[in-house]
Amino acid sequence: MDRRDEYRASNVAALADPALGVKLPAAVAKAIRGYQACQQVRPPAPPPQGAARLAVVDAGIDLAEDALSAGRPPAAPDPAKIAAAREREQAALDAAAIVAEVRAAAVIGLNRITDEHRAAVFTAIRARHAELVTELTGHARELPPGADEQVALQQGGATREHYLAAVDLVNRIEALRGLFRDVEDAPAHGAAPGLMELAVTYLRTPLFYDSREDTSGTTRFGAYGTREFYLGACREVDPGDWWLPTTAERDDLADAIHEQRRVAKVKAGAGR
């Protein structure tokens, strides 16, 4: 297990946040509850550091004091107290080690169960994503074009309510998209996604690719994932065109669009 495993498990567990409203498969929901409980387990408080050594010192002092006050040789040492102190020290170390293993096993177990139910988890996240996008579209289309926080505060009333609701939905949608990637756990590739791949990460159509304003891929609606981006795009894009693809699905669609355009260009050139 490494940090990546821990990071993934903690993010998968975040899918159970009631604010996101994802209806997870029962097995995954149970696993998340178990994982969270395991992460809360704490070992008992250990005895003071060096307790066994302190017990040795105390025993030696007691025997010496008795001998000095009685004027006779010290009694035979009784190692029982030292053995008990050493046993408590070891028990504390063992308990801490077991707790660490419980937490590690919970991480591995949650990731394994997530993988076993990956398709069902994808379906649950996508269903919730579609609901949130549809709801966001309704609020975005009630706002004046270019509405921002200042406009919402100035106009107040319904405009402010729609804006605040839209902001909350944008945050939840972006959170879902990030958690989807954690569930997917796709291997990292060296090259960053191209402009078409980036565009179809959000839509089933090349709208964002065709409406980009510069080589960074920023669309006329704003930078991907921002509040401005969602509010502007939802005014024009049908909710059914938004999607949440796996990396492979995204790449396949980007390749298909590029190929369609290449073929269309060849045919147009041949027809001249």
Secondary structure, DSSP 8 states (H G I E B T S, - for coil): --HHHHHHHHHHHGGG-TTT-----HHHHHHHHHHHHHHH--------TTHHHHHHHHHHHHHHHHHHHHTS------THHHHHHHHHHHHHHHHHHHHHHHHHHHHHHHHHHHHHTHHHHHHHHHHHHHHHHHHHHHHHTTS-TT--HHHHHHH-HHHHHHHHHHHHHHHHHHHHHHHHHHHH-----SS---HHHHHTTTBSSSHHHHTB-STT--BTTBSTTSHHHHHHHHTTS-GGGB----HHHHHHHHHHHHHHHHHHHHHHHHT-
